[in-house]
Amino acid sequence: MRDLIQLQENFRARFGTPAAIYRAPGRVNLIGEHTDYNDGFVLPAAIESYCWVAAGPRSDEKLVIHSENFNGTVEVDLDSISSPGKNHWANYPFGVADKLQEAGKRFNGANLLISGDVPLGAGLSSSAAVEVAVGFALLHQSRLAIDRMELARLCQKAENEFVGARCGIMDQFIACHGRASNALLLDCRSLEFRPVKLPHGIQLVICNTMVKHEIASGEYNRRRTECEEGVRVLQKALPEIRALRDVTLAQLETHRTLLSSTVYFRCRHVVTENHRTQEAIRALDSENLSAFGSLMRESHRSLCDDYEVSCRELDLTVEIASAQPGVIGARLTGGGFGGCTINLVESAAVDAFKKNVATRYHAQTGLKPEIYVSPAAEGVQQVNVL
């Protein structure tokens, strides 16, 4: 938990006024990877790592933002928001402001101080945490109604159109709707969701490989394009389908020869991952943790072999973790190409797990992993400073 009094003092020192404090969480995804932008099913949980935003009103029509993480300040007129440059950190808050206004949310000028403790580039959705925290703060500061469903959609739109990362809605959705002690089963087509109670005596343990990835740079967007190509081709034989969510494995196999080898394997991952996610819910509902762990392992193999978004460090971390006592399951979480694994570990085994994984990973890579233990957390909210 960060020092909120210090955050307020930092805001006052920079802007000369008091501030309200808001936070939005990062997330892990237990299963259902790269299915969200294919209208599929996902099972994310918010975690107790946050983007914090201190906010106060301005008397003009400007947005002035300081990032403590990047040690930089930007400002923009609300009637002429434009990108400060490709890959600039301010594209995320600027994009949210732009899409809120595009949707008719006429908020007032504001000063924002952003400070995040979601690890950057680790696949824990630091970008969605920034987007949702900023959007919530801007709406709340101007006393505008906050519809969390709409906020998630607009933040996704900001990342798609303003930032240029063609992500699905999972990250922004869980940042808005996270529930303590629960994951969320989300249907990314209908946006229907339900909380799924996490098993008693099991901890979420996140292993950061310390290999960084840039989600807006090429490979992620390429995977989405490959999936769309698969749908376009398969619609010739299956005109009723709208997305890979509508394709069964039997249909995919029947029409395999229509697809290039690469596109076939991308589609196979998505089709089987949707099935795994639904099976995983049944396993949790029946408290069959062994089955859930097996599905996590199958998910990782599919992400490695069919979707090709893993890497040596992620595979090694999963291999080491899976051999530890008390581990239910392990897989990469997030977009891939580095970042983190999510591990379900029996509470009594967590300390030994952390020590053994860190030691063995360092011995084989020379990298020192960061390992976090987090309960499932609440979504975006204002935080009162005592």
C-alpha positions in Angstrom: 0.0 0.0 0.0 1.6 3.3 -1.1 1.8 6.3 1.1 -1.3 8.3 0.2 -0.4 11.3 2.3 2.9 11.5 0.5 1.1 11.3 -2.8 -1.2 14.2 -1.8 1.8 16.2 -0.6 3.6 15.6 -3.9 0.4 16.9 -5.7 0.2 20.0 -3.5 3.9 20.7 -4.1 3.5 20.5 -7.8 0.1 22.1 -8.3 -0.6 24.1 -5.2 -4.0 22.6 -4.3 -5.3 19.6 -2.5 -6.2 16.4 -4.4 -8.6 13.5 -4.4 -7.0 10.1 -4.8 -8.2 7.3 -7.2 -6.8 3.9 -8.0 -7.3 1.1 -10.6 -5.7 -2.3 -10.4 -3.6 -4.4 -12.6 -4.7 -7.9 -13.4 -3.7 -11.5 -14.0 -5.6 -13.8 -16.3 -6.1 -17.4 -15.0 -7.0 -18.8 -18.3 -8.5 -17.6 -21.6 -5.5 -15.9 -23.3 -5.9 -14.0 -26.6 -9.6 -15.0 -26.7 -11.0 -11.6 -25.7 -10.5 -9.9 -29.1 -12.1 -13.1 -30.7 -15.4 -12.6 -28.8 -14.4 -15.4 -26.5 -14.3 -16.2 -22.8 -11.7 -15.0 -20.2 -11.1 -15.5 -16.5 -9.1 -12.6 -15.1 -8.7 -11.3 -11.5 -7.7 -7.8 -10.4 -4.6 -7.7 -8.2 -3.3 -5.5 -5.4 -1.0 -3.5 -7.7 -2.4 -0.2 -8.8 -2.2 2.9 -10.8 -2.8 5.8 -8.5 -4.1 9.2 -9.7 -4.2 12.3 -7.6 -6.5 14.8 -9.2 -7.6 18.4 -8.7 -9.6 20.9 -10.8 -8.2 23.7 -13.0 -9.9 26.9 -13.9 -9.0 26.6 -17.6 -9.7 24.0 -20.3 -6.4 22.2 -20.0 -5.3 18.8 -18.8 -1.9 18.9 -17.1 -0.4 15.5 -16.2 2.7 14.6 -14.3 4.0 11.0 -14.2 6.1 10.0 -11.3 7.1 6.8 -13.0 8.4 8.6 -16.1 9.4 11.9 -14.3 7.7 13.9 -17.0 4.9 16.5 -17.3 2.6 17.1 -20.3 -0.3 19.4 -21.0 -3.0 19.6 -23.6 -6.0 21.8 -24.5 -9.1 19.8 -24.1 -10.5 21.0 -27.4 -7.4 19.9 -29.4 -6.0 16.7 -27.9 -3.3 15.1 -30.0 -0.6 12.5 -29.5 2.7 13.7 -28.0 4.5 11.1 -30.1 4.6 7.4 -30.8 5.2 5.2 -27.7 4.9 8.2 -25.4 3.5 7.4 -21.9 1.0 10.2 -22.2 -0.9 8.6 -25.1 -2.8 6.5 -22.5 -4.3 9.3 -20.5 -4.6 11.6 -23.5 -6.4 8.8 -25.4 -8.9 8.3 -22.6 -9.6 12.0 -22.4 -10.1 12.2 -26.1 -12.5 9.2 -26.2 -14.5 10.5 -23.2 -15.1 13.8 -25.0 -15.9 12.0 -28.2 -18.6 10.2 -26.3 -20.1 13.5 -25.1 -18.5 13.6 -21.7 -17.6 17.2 -21.3 -15.4 17.3 -18.3 -13.5 20.2 -16.8 -9.8 21.0 -16.9 -7.8 19.1 -14.4 -4.4 18.5 -12.9 -3.3 14.9 -12.6 -0.4 13.2 -10.8 0.0 9.6 -11.9 2.0 7.0 -9.9 1.9 3.3 -10.6 3.1 0.2 -8.9 1.9 -2.2 -11.5 5.2 -3.4 -13.1 5.6 -1.9 -16.6 5.8 -4.2 -19.6 5.2 -7.3 -17.5 1.9 -8.4 -18.9 -0.1 -7.3 -15.8 -2.0 -4.6 -17.7 -0.4 -1.4 -16.4 -1.8 0.4 -19.4 -5.4 -0.4 -18.6 -4.8 0.5 -15.0 -3.7 4.0 -16.1 -6.6 4.3 -18.6 -9.3 3.3 -16.1 -7.9 5.3 -13.2 -7.6 8.5 -15.3 -11.0 8.1 -16.9 -12.6 7.5 -13.5 -10.8 10.5 -12.0 -11.8 12.9 -14.8 -15.5 11.9 -14.6 -15.6 12.0 -10.8 -13.8 15.4 -10.7 -16.5 16.9 -13.0 -19.3 15.1 -11.1 -20.3 13.2 -14.2 -22.1 9.9 -14.0 -19.8 6.9 -14.1 -21.0 3.8 -16.0 -18.3 1.2 -15.5 -19.3 -0.8 -18.5 -19.1 2.3 -20.7 -15.8 3.4 -19.1 -14.3 0.0 -19.9 -15.4 0.3 -23.5 -14.1 3.8 -23.9 -10.7 3.0 -22.4 -10.4 0.0 -24.7 -11.2 2.3 -27.6 -8.5 4.7 -26.5 -5.9 1.9 -26.5 -7.1 0.6 -29.9 -7.4 3.9 -31.7 -5.2 6.5 -29.9 -2.4 4.2 -28.7 -2.5 1.7 -31.6 -2.6 -1.5 -29.6 -5.5 -3.7 -30.8 -6.3 -5.2 -27.5 -9.6 -6.8 -26.4 -11.7 -5.5 -23.6 -10.6 -7.9 -20.8 -8.0 -5.6 -19.2 -10.1 -2.5 -19.0 -13.1 -4.6 -17.9 -11.4 -6.2 -14.9 -9.9 -2.9 -13.9 -13.4 -1.5 -13.7 -15.3 -4.5 -12.3 -12.8 -6.5 -10.2 -14.1 -8.2 -7.1 -12.1 -9.1 -4.0 -11.6 -12.8 -3.5 -13.0 -13.5 -7.0 -12.0 -13.9 -10.5 -14.5 -12.9 -13.2 -15.8 -15.1 -16.0 -16.4 -12.6 -18.8 -18.1 -13.3 -22.1 -16.3 -10.8 -24.3 -19.1 -10.6 -26.9 -22.1 -10.0 -24.6 -20.0 -8.5 -21.7 -22.1 -10.7 -19.4 -20.0 -11.7 -16.4 -20.1 -13.4 -13.1 -17.8 -13.6 -10.1 -16.0 -16.9 -9.5 -14.9 -17.5 -6.0 -11.3 -18.4 -5.8 -10.5 -21.6 -3.8 -9.8 -21.3 -0.1 -6.2 -22.1 0.8 -4.9 -21.2 -2.7 -2.8 -18.1 -3.5 -2.2 -16.3 -6.7 1.6 -16.1 -7.2 2.9 -14.0 -10.0 6.5 -14.6 -11.4 7.9 -11.7 -13.4 10.6 -13.1 -15.8 12.0 -9.5 -16.0 11.9 -9.9 -19.8 10.1 -6.8 -21.1 7.6 -6.6 -24.0 5.9 -3.7 -25.8 2.4 -4.8 -26.5 1.8 -2.1 -29.1 4.8 -3.2 -31.2 3.9 -5.5 -34.0 3.5 -9.1 -32.7 0.3 -8.6 -30.7 -1.4 -6.7 -33.5 -0.1 -9.4 -36.0 -1.8 -12.2 -34.0 -5.1 -10.3 -34.1 -4.8 -9.8 -37.9 -4.1 -13.5 -38.3 -7.3 -14.4 -36.4 -9.3 -12.0 -38.5 -7.8 -13.6 -41.6 -8.9 -17.0 -40.3 -12.5 -15.8 -39.8 -12.6 -14.2 -43.3 -11.5 -17.4 -45.0 -13.7 -19.7 -42.8 -16.8 -17.6 -43.5 -16.6 -18.9 -47.1 -17.6 -22.3 -45.8 -19.3 -21.1 -42.5 -21.1 -17.9 -43.4 -22.9 -17.9 -40.0 -19.7 -17.2 -38.0 -18.8 -13.8 -36.8 -15.6 -14.6 -34.9 -13.5 -17.5 -33.9 -15.7 -17.8 -30.8 -18.3 -19.3 -33.2 -16.1 -22.0 -34.6 -15.9 -25.5 -33.2 -12.8 -27.6 -33.3 -14.5 -30.1 -35.6 -15.4 -27.3 -38.0 -11.9 -26.0 -38.0 -10.4 -29.4 -38.7 -12.9 -30.0 -41.5 -11.9 -26.7 -43.3 -8.2 -26.7 -42.3 -7.0 -26.9 -45.9 -8.6 -23.5 -46.6 -6.1 -21.8 -44.2 -2.4 -21.3 -44.3 -0.5 -23.3 -41.7 0.2 -20.3 -39.5 -3.4 -19.0 -39.5 -4.7 -22.5 -38.8 -2.5 -22.8 -35.7 -3.6 -19.4 -34.5 -7.2 -20.3 -34.9 -6.7 -23.7 -33.2 -5.3 -22.0 -30.1 -8.3 -19.6 -29.9 -10.9 -22.3 -30.5 -9.3 -24.7 -27.9 -8.7 -22.0 -25.4 -12.3 -21.0 -25.4 -13.2 -24.6 -24.7 -10.5 -24.8 -21.9 -11.9 -21.7 -20.3 -15.4 -23.1 -20.1 -14.0 -26.4 -18.8 -12.0 -24.4 -16.2 -15.1 -22.8 -14.8 -16.7 -26.2 -14.4 -13.6 -27.4 -12.6 -13.7 -24.5 -10.2 -17.4 -24.8 -9.6 -16.9 -28.5 -8.7 -13.7 -27.7 -6.7 -11.7 -30.0 -9.0 -8.3 -28.2 -8.7 -6.4 -31.0 -10.4 -8.5 -30.5 -13.6 -8.1 -26.8 -13.4 -4.3 -27.2 -13.1 -4.2 -29.5 -16.1 -6.1 -26.9 -18.2 -3.6 -24.2 -17.2 -0.8 -26.4 -18.5 -2.6 -27.2 -21.7 -3.2 -23.5 -22.2 0.5 -22.7 -21.8 1.4 -25.4 -24.3 -1.1 -24.0 -26.8 0.2 -20.4 -26.3 3.7 -21.7 -26.9 3.2 -24.0 -29.8 0.1 -22.8 -31.7 0.0 -19.1 -30.9 3.8 -18.7 -30.5 3.7 -15.9 -27.9 5.9 -17.5 -25.3 9.6 -17.3 -24.9 12.5 -19.2 -23.3 12.2 -17.4 -20.0 8.4 -17.9 -19.7 8.7 -21.6 -20.6 11.5 -22.1 -18.1 9.5 -20.3 -15.3 6.5 -22.5 -16.0 8.7 -25.7 -16.0 10.4 -24.8 -12.7 7.1 -23.8 -11.1 5.3 -26.9 -12.2 7.8 -29.1 -10.5 7.4 -27.4 -7.1 5.3 -29.0 -4.2 1.9 -27.4 -3.7 1.5 -26.0 -7.2 -1.9 -26.5 -8.8 -1.1 -25.0 -12.2 1.2 -22.5 -14.0 1.0 -20.7 -17.3 2.0 -17.4 -18.9 -0.4 -14.5 -18.3 -1.0 -11.5 -20.5 0.0 -10.9 -24.1 3.2 -12.9 -23.9 6.6 -12.2 -25.5 8.0 -11.9 -21.9 6.3 -10.7 -18.8 4.8 -12.9 -16.1 3.4 -16.3 -15.3 0.5 -16.9 -13.0 0.7 -19.8 -10.6 -1.9 -21.2 -8.3 -0.1 -22.4 -5.2 -1.3 -23.9 -1.9 -0.9 -21.3 0.8 1.4 -23.5 3.0 3.8 -24.0 0.0 4.1 -20.3 -1.1 7.3 -19.4 0.8 9.2 -22.4 -0.4 7.8 -21.9 -3.9 9.1 -18.3 -4.1 12.6 -19.3 -2.9 13.0 -22.3 -5.1 11.7 -20.7 -8.3 13.8 -17.6 -7.8 17.0 -19.6 -7.1 16.6 -22.0 -10.1 15.5 -19.3 -12.5 18.4 -17.1 -11.7 20.8 -20.0 -12.0 19.7 -20.7 -15.5 19.2 -17.2 -16.8 21.3 -14.8 -14.7 18.1 -12.8 -14.2 16.5 -12.2 -10.7 12.7 -12.7 -11.0 10.3 -10.6 -9.0 7.6 -12.7 -7.4 4.4 -11.2 -6.1 1.6 -12.8 -4.0 -1.7 -11.1 -4.3 -5.3 -11.7 -3.4 -7.9 -10.9 -6.0 -8.8 -7.2 -5.6 -11.5 -4.6 -6.1 -11.9 -2.6 -9.3 -11.4 1.2 -9.7 -12.4 3.4 -6.9 -11.8 6.7 -5.0 -9.6 6.1 -2.0 -10.1 8.2 1.2 -6.9 9.3 3.0 -7.3 8.9 6.7 
